[in-house]
Amino acid sequence: MSNAPSQENVTRDELVQGLQEDLAREYKAIIQYVIFSQVLDRAKYMSIAEQLEVHAHQELDHALKIARQLDYFGAYPTHQPQDIWTSESNEDMLWFDLKAEDFTIENYRGRIRQAQALGEFALAETLQEIITQEQDHQIDLATALGVVPDDQQRQGQGPQLPGGGREG
């Protein structure tokens, strides 16, 4: 069952609310990537730890782009991240990041459709650029875990997520 936003009869207010949620999700990603890039502690994870630092910078760039779009719509950007998922386990940390990327991609796909439905094509293009990097993050994390990047093919894999299995 998809949690992605619907584009049918979408309003500008719904689009703005969705962008606020996207921004909160980007904040969450920044925080998780900063933490996990520093605490991954086994030799086999050192390469991905360096990648997570790069991801943190890219997520900040995404947050700035979303905040700029919110400003364009006259909305004050949220300051609250979604709930942060942490673990003492290296593998669980990577799974948490991978599943967060899955949720992010799912939501951006819906947001792109909403933007297009409202004729907000510049926003749709901005989100398409972001989703390309998010999929690269998904591939990096899945590769480090030795699983397939496509979330539809790995349903049920990985640890239970904090908070009942869905995003914050």
N, C-alpha and C positions, 0 to 999 in steps of 0.2 A: 504494500500500500504506500503510495507516494505521499510525502509531506511537502512536495514542491507546490509553490503558489499557483493558483489558477489564473488564467488570463481572460477567462470569460467574464464580461461585464466588469472588468477591473476599473477602479477609480484611481485618480491621482493620489488621494489620501491612502489608499491601500498600497499603492506603489511606494509611497514615501515610508509607510510603516514597514514594508518589506525591506527597504533599503536600510532603515534603522536596525532591523534584525541582522541584516548582512554585515553592517558595521560592527555590531556587538560580536558577531561570529569572527570577524577579522581580528578584533582586539583579543579574543580568546586564543586565536591561532598564534598571534604574536607572543603572548605570554607563555603558552605551552611550548612553542619552538625555542624561546629563550631559555626556559628551564631545562627542557629535555636536551638541548644542544650541549649543556654544561654538565649534566648529571649522568648521561650515558657513560658507562664505565668499563665495558669490556672491549678488548682489542677488536673484535669482529664488528663493533658498532662505531668505531672511530671515524670511518669514512662518512657514514650517514650523519654523525654528529656535526661534522663540518657542513654538510648539506643543510641541516636544520638551521644553522646560523644564516645561511643564504636565504632559506625560506622565511625566516623571521623578518629580514629586510624587505623581501618581496611582499609579505603580508602587510607591513607598514605602508608600503606604496599603495596596496589595494585599499587600505583603510583611508588613506588620504584622498584617493580617487572617489570613493563612496561618499566621504564627507563633503567633497566638492560638489557632487551631484545633489546631495541633500541641501546644501547652501543654494544651489541653483533653484531648487523647488521652494526655497524660503523656509526650510526646516532647520532647526538647531540640532546638530548631530548628537546622538546619544554619547554618554560618557561611561556606560556600564558594559563590561564584557559579559558574554554568556558564561555560564558556569564552567570553571576550569576543571579539566580531568587530569589527575596526576596518579602516579604509581611509583613504587620502589622498584618495580620490575622493568628492565630495559625493554623487553618484548612488549609488555603491556603499554608502555609509553608510546612505542611506535604504532601499535594497534589503535590507541586512542587518537593519535594524530591522523592515521589513515581513515578512521571512521569519521572524524571531524571533516576531513577533506571530502569524503563521500557526501555528507550532509550539505557542505558548502556548494559543491558542484550541482547537486540536485536542486538546491534553492536558486542558484544563479541561472540555471536553465529555465526555471519558471519565471524568474525576474526578467530575463531577456524577452520571453514571450509576452509578459505584461507590458514591458516598455514598447515593444513593437505594436501591440494592440492599441496603445495610446498615442502612437506616432512619435514616440521619444527615441528616434533612431540613433542619435549621438550617445545616449545612455546605453542602448542595446550594444553598440559597438564597443564602448568602454567595458561593459560587462563581458563581452566576448573575448577581449584581450585578457581580462582577469581570469576567466575560466580556462584559458589556455595554460596559464601558469599554474593554476590549481590542479589541472590534470597532470602537469609535470611533477608536482609535489606528490600526487597520488601514485604515480609511477615510481618515483624514488622510494617512497615508503613501502610500497608493495614489493619492490625488488629487494629491499633490505630485509623484509620479512619472508621472502621466498614464496609469495603468493601472487595471484593474478591481480592486476590493477582494477579490472572491471568489477565493481561492487556487486553487480547482478550475478556474477559467477562465483562469488565467495560468500554468499549469504550463510549466516550461522557460524562463520569462522571467527576466531579471535575471542578475547575475554568479554564478559558482560560489562557494559558501560556503566559508569557511575550514574546515578539518577534515574535508573530504570530503562536504560537502553536507547534513549533518544537525546537529541541535543538539548542544551540548556534552555 
